[in-house]
């Protein structure tokens, strides 16, 4: 299928329209809130934001009325039902059903009401469980999915395909970005269902606050992972809105791998925990390596700016001000 | 994942239970309606597209709230051949996703006891092993020409599975092979191979043509199932199967395109020559579903290809060419 690359389309139109109305769906989540911050930083003044109670994106008629009334020029679809392994396993119908409904409603109404460009956001879990590492965009649908998040993954894949289909049939500008593991402000630090990075941060912080001797982490620490600060993700989103109008989805990663051991040691240092870091090698490691191939985005001219150490410091400061303070 | 296999107790023993057949005017839906009526099911709720637009969430919700069907057979979809898929990909994925999400969710919310979702063999990878088992799903890339429809149908299967797992709700999926029969599409430009052959031999007979030329060598192998057999399998599955995995519905009977063409020629009664243009492409060498799962549940097809073609040609003469 013909791929209209960024250079072939009129570039720079997004950044030159700072007063254009932009609807950021999911503006209160980790991704959406970072995108709002970035847009504000860049001088975009006309953002339309709706909480879930103000606008239920699973309601087709409400979404239609919203678009008919507001007529945004741009849409960034960062609203989704998200969660970890346990949540996906317990609520599979919600994970596939709610996400399909949100996507179908927003993409279709956006097209119908003259939105100029839409960016759809997904996740690296769209890729096959045994995809080649680093994972290129072309790995999509080439093998079985990871069963623990297949419900969410199928919904996100359908979203990518919908954007492509609307581009093909209607020549409508819809693009998709697939971020790697994200971290940063507004992340979920819940003791039971947070991801590895915020979980480590919380545990080291609590160990420091409680003067614990040691923190024990599961596994050998050898698996390799990639992390991207959510402010970098937001920067990439603005970049793609401005510069990319291609058919294929785009991986958004940092290209910077660390072992879980390196990550844990870095988090320990940033948090300032002075006790011991111990590895429970009787516990499972998980996937040996998970890294996205970001060469496509790099070739368009985008690079991340936030190092893992700086990003962790910034996130820990936010954690202290917003999570720890709130509890006190 | 834990698989709840077919129960011994017949779920469809109540012949007066209200059954909603979505898509009752299509090839599949109309055959299902015929079969249900034959079997004595008296309480069918049917709505044309003008009466109920299944892409309208609020309309579907009102319908279910009002009618409260006990069973739902979801045979409504936007369908079409290669050309249509290529020209209207947004409609093929968007309309089908909207129909499915609306109907499955409303059916669950309004106490439907069991739902059967129907798809197509095009959900499987382009290079799936032949015969194609259910387990081939999502193991490799799709056929690009119908990936939009395929993704929507795969999402439908997964939605049914997810509702079963989360809510303990009885939703099953059936994936038929190539179908033929009454109410098929005989359009000269966008019909599938079997009705296309029937039409061409018929027109050649009527026009006294000397020859009908068919593309390719005739060697590719294909499987066909009469739509009345499909309908029979659907009633069977509704009655006996409550498993997580989707079920292939095929005849298990392969024929070469050459054998098919010769049979259609004979049934139609065209006396001229059958020629092969071997400069034209053949298409996939073989496409056959593995229907052993359904066979192990106890179902077998009843309509032979020859009988099915005769019956279809009779229908064609009465309903298509006499107009």
Interface residues (C-beta under 8 A of the other chain):
Chain A: X1 X59 X60 X61 X90 X91 X92 X93 X94 X95 X96 X97 X100 X101 X104 X107 X108 X111 X141 X142 X143 X144 X145 X147 X150 X151 X154 X155 X157 X158 X161 X162 X164 X165 X166 X168 X169 X170
Chain B: X1 X56 X57 X58 X87 X88 X89 X90 X91 X92 X93 X94 X97 X98 X101 X104 X105 X108 X138 X139 X140 X141 X142 X144 X147 X148 X151 X152 X154 X155 X158 X159 X161 X162 X163 X165 X166 X167
